[in-house]
Amino acid sequence: MAKARGLAAAAVLVLAGCGGSSAPAPQGGASLRLALPLVPRVLDPTKATDLPSLNVSHELYAGLTRFSGTGVEPDLAESWDVGEGGLVWTFHLREGIHWSDDTPITAADFKRSWLRALAPATRNSRKRRPPSSNAKSIRTCTHPSPKWP
């Protein structure tokens, strides 16, 4: 009899977890709801190393490129050029991209993001070497055909 009660109690607990969300429906703009088996440790994409954090970061943030079933494809960059034997990468941003507050996204935003990811203060655990050994410089321009000194 005690075993039957234990099974019944377990069934009630399992079925109670199958109900719908009691959270109110979001008002206004778009929303994203994810069923997460594990809670992410961080929401900062430069510090995400665990799979739950990486999965949520992938859903929340856009980059210059993204992975698809066929490989790398443009995301916020519409195209890119590779020069000097793979040492220089130039990304061409899509027209009309904006932050959620409608501020235009610029090349300077990407530069700031990369420099932040490489900065020792960020404590990015995926960074293997200091920035000086990874890149000589990160430069931005807004002119369609930049001429660098």
C-alpha positions as a Markdown table, in Angstrom:
| # | Residue | x | y | z |
|---|---|---|---|---|
| 1 | Met | 0.0 | 0.0 | 0.0 |
| 2 | Ala | 2.8 | 2.4 | 0.8 |
| 3 | Lys | 4.4 | 1.6 | -2.5 |
| 4 | Ala | 1.2 | 2.5 | -4.3 |
| 5 | Arg | 0.9 | 5.8 | -2.4 |
| 6 | Gly | 4.5 | 6.6 | -3.3 |
| 7 | Leu | 3.8 | 5.9 | -7.0 |
| 8 | Ala | 0.6 | 8.0 | -6.9 |
| 9 | Ala | 2.5 | 10.9 | -5.3 |
| 10 | Ala | 5.2 | 10.7 | -7.9 |
| 11 | Ala | 2.6 | 10.6 | -10.7 |
| 12 | Val | 0.9 | 13.7 | -9.3 |
| 13 | Leu | 4.2 | 15.6 | -9.1 |
| 14 | Val | 5.1 | 14.6 | -12.7 |
| 15 | Leu | 1.7 | 15.6 | -14.0 |
| 16 | Ala | 1.8 | 18.9 | -12.1 |
| 17 | Gly | 4.9 | 19.8 | -14.1 |
| 18 | Cys | 3.1 | 19.3 | -17.4 |
| 19 | Gly | 0.8 | 22.3 | -17.1 |
| 20 | Gly | 1.1 | 25.5 | -19.1 |
| 21 | Ser | 3.0 | 28.5 | -18.0 |
| 22 | Ser | 1.4 | 30.8 | -15.5 |
| 23 | Ala | 3.5 | 33.7 | -16.8 |
| 24 | Pro | 1.4 | 36.5 | -18.3 |
| 25 | Ala | 1.6 | 36.9 | -22.1 |
| 26 | Pro | 4.1 | 39.6 | -23.1 |
| 27 | Gln | 2.7 | 42.9 | -24.2 |
| 28 | Gly | 4.0 | 44.9 | -27.1 |
| 29 | Gly | 7.0 | 43.8 | -29.1 |
| 30 | Ala | 8.4 | 40.4 | -30.0 |
| 31 | Ser | 9.3 | 37.9 | -27.4 |
| 32 | Leu | 11.5 | 34.8 | -27.2 |
| 33 | Arg | 10.7 | 31.9 | -24.9 |
| 34 | Leu | 13.1 | 29.0 | -24.6 |
| 35 | Ala | 12.6 | 25.7 | -22.8 |
| 36 | Leu | 15.9 | 25.3 | -21.1 |
| 37 | Pro | 16.9 | 22.0 | -19.6 |
| 38 | Leu | 19.8 | 23.8 | -17.8 |
| 39 | Val | 20.1 | 27.4 | -16.7 |
| 40 | Pro | 22.9 | 29.4 | -18.5 |
| 41 | Arg | 25.7 | 30.5 | -16.2 |
| 42 | Val | 26.2 | 33.8 | -18.1 |
| 43 | Leu | 24.4 | 35.9 | -20.8 |
| 44 | Asp | 27.6 | 37.6 | -21.9 |
| 45 | Pro | 28.7 | 36.0 | -25.2 |
| 46 | Thr | 32.4 | 36.8 | -24.5 |
| 47 | Lys | 32.3 | 34.7 | -21.3 |
| 48 | Ala | 29.9 | 31.9 | -22.3 |
| 49 | Thr | 31.7 | 28.5 | -22.2 |
| 50 | Asp | 29.0 | 26.1 | -21.0 |
| 51 | Leu | 26.5 | 24.8 | -23.6 |
| 52 | Pro | 23.3 | 26.4 | -22.0 |
| 53 | Ser | 25.0 | 29.9 | -22.1 |
| 54 | Leu | 26.2 | 29.3 | -25.6 |
| 55 | Asn | 22.8 | 28.3 | -26.8 |
| 56 | Val | 21.1 | 31.3 | -25.2 |
| 57 | Ser | 23.8 | 33.7 | -26.6 |
| 58 | His | 23.2 | 32.2 | -30.0 |
| 59 | Glu | 19.5 | 33.1 | -29.8 |
| 60 | Leu | 20.0 | 36.6 | -28.3 |
| 61 | Tyr | 22.9 | 38.0 | -30.3 |
| 62 | Ala | 23.7 | 38.5 | -34.0 |
| 63 | Gly | 27.2 | 38.6 | -35.4 |
| 64 | Leu | 28.9 | 39.4 | -38.6 |
| 65 | Thr | 28.3 | 35.8 | -39.8 |
| 66 | Arg | 26.4 | 32.8 | -38.6 |
| 67 | Phe | 26.6 | 29.0 | -39.1 |
| 68 | Ser | 24.0 | 27.3 | -41.2 |
| 69 | Gly | 23.5 | 23.7 | -42.4 |
| 70 | Thr | 25.8 | 24.5 | -45.4 |
| 71 | Gly | 28.6 | 26.4 | -43.5 |
| 72 | Val | 29.2 | 30.1 | -42.7 |
| 73 | Glu | 26.8 | 32.6 | -44.2 |
| 74 | Pro | 26.4 | 36.4 | -43.8 |
| 75 | Asp | 24.4 | 37.8 | -40.8 |
| 76 | Leu | 24.9 | 41.5 | -40.0 |
| 77 | Ala | 27.7 | 41.6 | -42.6 |
| 78 | Glu | 26.3 | 41.2 | -46.2 |
| 79 | Ser | 29.7 | 40.1 | -47.5 |
| 80 | Trp | 33.4 | 40.0 | -46.6 |
| 81 | Asp | 36.8 | 40.0 | -48.4 |
| 82 | Val | 39.9 | 38.2 | -47.3 |
| 83 | Gly | 43.3 | 39.6 | -48.3 |
| 84 | Glu | 47.0 | 39.4 | -47.6 |
| 85 | Gly | 47.0 | 35.7 | -47.3 |
| 86 | Gly | 44.2 | 35.5 | -44.9 |
| 87 | Leu | 45.6 | 38.1 | -42.5 |
| 88 | Val | 43.2 | 40.9 | -43.4 |
| 89 | Trp | 39.4 | 40.4 | -43.3 |
| 90 | Thr | 37.1 | 43.2 | -44.4 |
| 91 | Phe | 33.4 | 42.9 | -43.5 |
| 92 | His | 30.8 | 44.9 | -45.4 |
| 93 | Leu | 27.8 | 45.7 | -43.1 |
| 94 | Arg | 24.3 | 45.4 | -44.3 |
| 95 | Glu | 22.5 | 48.7 | -44.9 |
| 96 | Gly | 19.9 | 49.7 | -42.3 |
| 97 | Ile | 20.9 | 47.6 | -39.3 |
| 98 | His | 19.9 | 49.1 | -35.9 |
| 99 | Trp | 20.0 | 48.3 | -32.2 |
| 100 | Ser | 16.7 | 47.7 | -30.4 |
| 101 | Asp | 16.6 | 51.4 | -29.6 |
| 102 | Asp | 16.8 | 52.2 | -33.3 |
| 103 | Thr | 20.4 | 53.5 | -33.1 |
| 104 | Pro | 22.3 | 52.5 | -36.2 |
| 105 | Ile | 24.9 | 49.7 | -35.8 |
| 106 | Thr | 28.3 | 50.8 | -37.1 |
| 107 | Ala | 31.7 | 49.3 | -37.7 |
| 108 | Ala | 32.8 | 51.0 | -34.5 |
| 109 | Asp | 30.3 | 48.9 | -32.5 |
| 110 | Phe | 32.0 | 45.7 | -33.8 |
| 111 | Lys | 35.5 | 47.1 | -33.1 |
| 112 | Arg | 34.4 | 47.9 | -29.5 |
| 113 | Ser | 33.0 | 44.4 | -29.1 |
| 114 | Trp | 36.1 | 42.7 | -30.3 |
| 115 | Leu | 38.4 | 44.8 | -28.2 |
| 116 | Arg | 36.2 | 44.1 | -25.2 |
| 117 | Ala | 36.4 | 40.4 | -25.8 |
| 118 | Leu | 40.2 | 40.5 | -26.0 |
| 119 | Ala | 40.7 | 42.8 | -23.0 |
| 120 | Pro | 42.2 | 41.1 | -20.0 |
| 121 | Ala | 39.6 | 42.8 | -17.7 |
| 122 | Thr | 36.9 | 40.8 | -19.5 |
| 123 | Arg | 38.4 | 37.5 | -18.4 |
| 124 | Asn | 37.3 | 35.7 | -21.5 |
| 125 | Ser | 38.2 | 32.1 | -20.7 |
| 126 | Arg | 38.1 | 31.1 | -24.5 |
| 127 | Lys | 40.9 | 33.6 | -25.3 |
| 128 | Arg | 44.1 | 31.7 | -25.7 |
| 129 | Arg | 46.7 | 34.4 | -26.2 |
| 130 | Pro | 47.0 | 38.1 | -25.5 |
| 131 | Pro | 45.6 | 40.3 | -28.2 |
| 132 | Ser | 49.0 | 41.5 | -29.3 |
| 133 | Ser | 49.8 | 38.0 | -30.6 |
| 134 | Asn | 46.4 | 37.4 | -32.2 |
| 135 | Ala | 46.0 | 40.6 | -34.2 |
| 136 | Lys | 48.1 | 43.6 | -35.1 |
| 137 | Ser | 45.2 | 45.9 | -35.2 |
| 138 | Ile | 41.4 | 46.2 | -35.5 |
| 139 | Arg | 40.4 | 49.1 | -37.6 |
| 140 | Thr | 37.0 | 50.5 | -38.7 |
| 141 | Cys | 35.9 | 52.6 | -41.6 |
| 142 | Thr | 32.7 | 53.8 | -43.1 |
| 143 | His | 33.9 | 54.7 | -46.5 |
| 144 | Pro | 33.2 | 52.0 | -49.2 |
| 145 | Ser | 36.8 | 51.9 | -50.4 |
| 146 | Pro | 39.1 | 52.5 | -47.5 |
| 147 | Lys | 42.7 | 53.6 | -48.0 |
| 148 | Trp | 44.7 | 52.7 | -45.0 |
| 149 | Pro | 48.1 | 54.3 | -44.4 |
